[in-house]
Amino acid sequence: MTRVWKWNRPVTVREVLEDLQRERSIAYTTVMTVLDNLHQKGWVRREAEGRAYRYEAVSTRAAYAAALMNDAWTQSDNPAAALVAFFGMMSEEQRQALSDAIRIVQGPETREPREPREPSREENPGSAEDTGGR
């Protein structure tokens, strides 16, 4: 899947094989079997091209990672404790990415909390000052 996500386009078994062979010796049939298994699991779709197939990821790597995290979280008997434990494992960089993601999800209408301010006389005409403290 890493190769398919990296290229972000439909790929052939031969392309994946040649790329993997730069790092280690691997058989064509092994790559073909893995891509076929990924197709059967619904992780890639394929389209015939002559006697071969072109394989393409069904979802992005980010969406896949999010689904894995969601599955793990929903299977917990204590989701809050699972989140606390997960956040405790995060690096500072990961915590910053989480903060950034929360801001994105909340949208532009959500701003950083401001210091509370006193309402003006126009906003609160019935204040104690207006009634002489009575």
Secondary structure in CASP SS format (residue, H / E / C, confidence):
PFRMAT SS
TARGET T0000
AUTHOR 0000-0000-0000
METHOD secondary structure of the structure
MODEL  1
M C 1.00
T H 1.00
R H 1.00
V H 1.00
W H 1.00
K H 1.00
W H 1.00
N C 1.00
R C 1.00
P C 1.00
V E 1.00
T E 1.00
V H 1.00
R H 1.00
E H 1.00
V H 1.00
L H 1.00
E H 1.00
D H 1.00
L H 1.00
Q C 1.00
R C 1.00
E C 1.00
R C 1.00
S C 1.00
I C 1.00
A C 1.00
Y H 1.00
T H 1.00
T H 1.00
V H 1.00
M H 1.00
T H 1.00
V H 1.00
L H 1.00
D H 1.00
N H 1.00
L H 1.00
H H 1.00
Q H 1.00
K C 1.00
G C 1.00
W C 1.00
V E 1.00
R E 1.00
R E 1.00
E E 1.00
A E 1.00
E E 1.00
G C 1.00
R C 1.00
A E 1.00
Y E 1.00
R E 1.00
Y E 1.00
E E 1.00
A E 1.00
V C 1.00
S C 1.00
T C 1.00
R H 1.00
A H 1.00
A H 1.00
Y H 1.00
A H 1.00
A H 1.00
A H 1.00
L H 1.00
M H 1.00
N H 1.00
D H 1.00
A H 1.00
W H 1.00
T H 1.00
Q C 1.00
S C 1.00
D C 1.00
N C 1.00
P H 1.00
A H 1.00
A H 1.00
A H 1.00
L H 1.00
V H 1.00
A H 1.00
F H 1.00
F H 1.00
G H 1.00
M H 1.00
M C 1.00
S C 1.00
E H 1.00
E H 1.00
Q H 1.00
R H 1.00
Q H 1.00
A H 1.00
L H 1.00
S H 1.00
D H 1.00
A H 1.00
I H 1.00
R H 1.00
I H 1.00
V H 1.00
Q H 1.00
G C 1.00
P C 1.00
E C 1.00
T C 1.00
R C 1.00
E C 1.00
P C 1.00
R C 1.00
E C 1.00
P C 1.00
R C 1.00
E C 1.00
P C 1.00
S C 1.00
R C 1.00
E C 1.00
E C 1.00
N C 1.00
P C 1.00
G C 1.00
S C 1.00
A C 1.00
E C 1.00
D C 1.00
T C 1.00
G C 1.00
G C 1.00
R C 1.00
END
